[in-house]
C-alpha cells in the first residue's frame, strides 16, 4: 500500500539535518503517493501558504475516499 503523503518543508530549516532531508527525499517517493513542496525562505515552521496546500491535499484525499 502506498499511502497519500503531503510533505512540506522550509528551504531555510536549520533544525532538520541535511542528511535526514536527503534520506527522506529519496525514501518517500518509493513508499508513498507523495505530494508537497519546499517553501522558499521558510524556517522550521509553517506558513499560511503551506496550510493552504495541506488543506487542498486533505480536501482532495477526502474526495477520493468518499468516492470509493
Secondary structure, DSSP 8 states (H G I E B T S, - for coil): ---EEEEEEETT--SS-HHHHHHHHHHHHHHSEEEEEEETT--SS--HHHHHHHHHHHHHHHHHHHT-
